[in-house]
Each structure stands twice: as structure tokens, then as C-alpha cells.
Amino acid sequence: MTDACGACQGTWPREDHFITDLGSSKVYLHDDQFFPGWTVVVFQRHATELFQLAPTERFQLIEEVSRVAKTLAEIYQAKKINYELLGNQLPHIHWHLIPRLANDPAPLEPVWRVPHSPLLLTGATLHEAITRLACPLRMAR
């Protein structure tokens, strides 16, 4: 853990967007649901690069990322899943998994370049979206 890391401090992602704990990672629904199903998989301990992980940790993390991607593809009937592992804004290993759907507003652009107002879910709508993903992810263990 580092004092400056939002993922380690628990200030990002938002706790009310927590979906499930997969072992080496935790899964959260991203704040912005303009791209439905946008999910974040956050490695549980502090590391900034994949090469810093032991081979077994790397394998487990990639298996967990793949499991979440498969679940997203099935639930959202995605044409493609985008995988983003950046870390320049938050230097802690975390994957953005973004289902790209048939009605995607900009299918050839990365989500970061699509101008839009963030779609923030609250209350029952947020709870429904989380539950929709949590049930199959927990069952697949």
C-alpha cells in the first residue's frame, strides 16, 4: 500500500460500485455507464506493472480479467470487449473492461475520445447493474 494511491486508500473506485472479490482482484462498475457495462478490475495489492507480479499472480489476474470479460460479453451481448491497462493517472494495476455493443455511438474510437456527458447510475438502477454482474461472477468460482 502507498499513501498516495487511491486504489490502496480505498478512495477509488467508489465502494458503492463494488461488484465482487475474485481473489487477486476486486471488480467495480465504473462510475460512467455511457458505455453500458464498463467495469474496472483492480489488483488487490499495490503494483504498477505486470512484470512486478510473480508469474502465478499474473496468471491469476489475467484469468480473473478474462472471467469478467466473458461475463460482460454474455450479459451485454458485446460485439467486442476493450481491455485498457494504462496507469498513468492512477499508478496501480487496474483493467478497464468496456463492452462495445451493436449500438455503440463510436465503434472505431476508444471510449476516452468519445465526447459525452457521463451517465451516472444511482439507487435501484445502480444496484440492478451491480447485481446483474455479481451473480454470474460469484457462481463461476
Sequence and secondary structure as in RCSB ss.txt:
>XXXX:A:sequence
MTDACGACQGTWPREDHFITDLGSSKVYLHDDQFFPGWTVVVFQRHATELFQLAPTERFQLIEEVSRVAKTLAEI
YQAKKINYELLGNQLPHIHWHLIPRLANDPAPLEPVWRVPHSPLLLTGATLHEAITRLACPLRMAR
>XXXX:A:secstr
  TT HHHHT SS GGGEEEE SSEEEEE SB SSTT EEEEESS  SSGGGS HHHHHHHHHHHHHHHHHHHHH
HT SEEEEE   SSS S EEEEEEE TT SSTTS GGGS     B  HHHHHHHHHHHHHHHHHT 
